[in-house]
Amino acid sequence: MKHSPSIFPIMALALCTGHAQAEGMRLDAGLLNVSIGVIDLTPDDGVEASFSYQSAYNRYDLEVYSNINNLRQEVIYEPVGAAAVDYRMTAGATKLGAFGDATFGGVGVEGQVQHNIGASGYGSLRAAKGYTITLAAHSALTISGNAFVVTRYFNGVDNFQTAYGIASVRLYPEGTFTGPEYDLIAYGAESYLRENFSLYYANTSDQALTLTADFVVGAGSTIIAASVPEPATWAMLGIGLLAVASAARRRA
């Protein structure tokens, strides 16, 4: 038994004007074409392998800060259910967007962060979905799909602006945070990452098992006035992004 959702639309920015723009960073990250399926671990026992799932939480967070006019703008959306969503924010020439597909696991972010928001200014985008899954006894769950992260300069290279991006999937039993996981992470500008991912979890017990599946994507860009931050700094930002999904799941 397999559930294959429709293809999550390829997200491409259409953020342009008829006038020359300042330098900046374009950001894209997403989880696409996500499928969930089941394998029968004991095909001869006469009991069919099965699973079911329901939406546990959704969270979309867009934020911009500019120290030129001390502007900080943030919007957080936490819709209920599995309907498709499309949220956008505009702060001057900086434009951010976060998306959720109506199908299983599809989330994405896209945006452009202009350099003219000033030193220490930043833009960040986050999107997260979580599900509660019931997996029958002697059944193995499979989750697969495509992940991508893109960070790139536009209107010229700017050595004082950097970026990060992440696409992450977690699958673990209820009450724990231990299980198969997948991460695609980009540090710095000019990253073009695209991969297929696949997770597998086997319930070999005689009882049904409750699992949690988290799908998290995010990206951000910061204007810096000195050296580019070390990769470890961006790693900490990525960890914080994953914590957003965990916190949202606990509130659900």
C-alpha positions, 0 to 999 in steps of 0.5 A: 500500500502506497500513497503518492501525492501530486508533485509539489510545484517547483518554486521559482522566484518572480521577484523583479521590478522595472528598475535596477536593484541593489545587490542581494541574496536569493534563497530557496529550500524545499521538500518535494514529491514526498511519498509515504508507503508501507512494506509487509514484514510478514507477508505469509501471516494473512494480515495486511501491513498498514498505516494511517496519519494525521496532521499534528502541526504547521508553522511558517515564520518570516522575519526581516530586521534592518538596523538602518531604520531599526525595523523588525518585522516578523509574522508567524502562521500556525494553520490547522489541518493539511490545506495548501498555504502560501504566506508572503512578506515584503519589507522594502525590496526584501521579499520572503515567502513560505509555502505548504503543499496540501499533500504529505510533507511538501513544504518550501521557502523562497525569498530575496534579501537585499543588501540595503537593509544595512550591517547586521540586518537579516532576513529569515524564512522557516516552514515546518510540518508534522504528522502523527503516524500509526504503523501497524504491527509487522509493518515497515514505513518508508518516506521518500522524496526530493530535497533542495537548497539554493543560496545565490547572489543576484546583481553582483557578488557581495562579500559582506552578505552570506546565507544558509539553508536547510531541508530536514526530515525526522521520523521517530517513535512517540515520546522519543527523538531517536530515529532515522533522519535526513539533513541537506544543509548549505553554508554560505552563498552560491550553494546549489544542492539537490538530493533524493532522500529516503527514510525507513522505520520497521515495527517488528512488534506485535502491537501498532506503533505511533510515530512522529514525522517532522518536515522542516525547511528554512533559509536566511541571509545576514549582512555582515561588516567583518569576516564571514561567520565560520560554518559552526556558526551557521550549524548552530542556526540550523539547530535552532531551526530544527528546534522550531519544529519540535516546539511547534509539535509539543504545542500541538 
